[in-house]
Amino acid sequence: MKFPITTFTLKPFFFLFILLTSTHAGTISTPTSNLFREYIGAEFNNVKFSDLPINPTVQFHFILSFAIDYDTSSSSPTNGKFNIFWDTDNLSPTQVSAIKAKNSNVKVALSLGGDSVGGGYAYFNPSSIDSWVSNAVSSLTAIIKEYNLDGIDIDYEHFKTDPQTFSECVGRLIKTLKSNGVIQFASIAPFDDPQVQSHYLALWKSYGSFIDYVNFQFYAYDKGTSVAQFIDYFNTQSSNYKGGKVLVSFISDGSGGLAPNDGFFTACHTLKTQQNLHGIFVWSADDSMGNGFRYEKQSQALLALP
């Protein structure tokens, strides 16, 4: 009498298992994404979250730029004790909460590092791995909780340490913030420079499984990049960051890479057809405000296509 009962009760679980595993497998085999990301706040030109057009059918990430482990006078590194260097008057905790409450598809992250601070380069310059990680976890947890943020982005571009130290510091930071439930996602923002790549590829090799997106700065390539060159660059970086979600990108002022009016969206359509378009990000909202966010609208419309 027990066998029929056992057989009967196992069937729903078996079919549920098949359904779940099939769904999961389908997710893995479909690499295209409707993710749109935009850096905001670095240039202090009064841009607000609410200024940007937000397509409700895409995933939308604002990335606050920047939090830097330098003192507020911008003169000295602080070994992982991060301070805020974005436009807090217009991009405050209240405004973060408001834009997320109004748009269920919006998440907000902060970016670490950036190119410069106080008229000089923003160097990654830890005193030691353990002390930097401890300070960074503590200071960033406080900022992330105060601002109700969802993730972090790593955008250090200048280094006074070796790739392995960078990898251990940043990798352990991301891993700890995730395991503590402080962040939902993490991204890195490398570009095609030997020193930059050596540091980020070391990080990717050791901690790639904790990194959700690669915001590759394709606009750091020469201005006038062709569509064919852009696709080649994308394939090269996808190989470098193998298994990662490499996002394509443009710079709002058109100063580098493949510009939106010169074939960027043609390249995006090609990648989307190949199921290789993992998302689009833009540097930056501060500059795009001058053209009415024309290309942000176009990017999101493309990502929203089936």
ABEGO torsion letter per residue (X at the ends): XAAAAAAAAAAAAAAAAAAAAAAAAAAAABABBABBBBBBGAAGAGBBAAABBBBAABBBBBBBOBBBBBBAAGABBAGGBBBBABBAAABBAAAAAAAAAABAABBBBBBBEEABBGGBBBBBBBABAAAAAAAAAAAAAAAAAAAGBABBBBABABBABBAAAAAAAAAAAAAAAAAAGABABBBBBBBBBAAAAAAAAAAAAAAAAABABBBBBAAABBBGBBAAAAAAAAAAAAAABBGBBBBBBBBAAGABEBBAAAGAAAAAAAAAAAGABAEBBBOBAAAAAAAGGAAAAAAAAAAABX
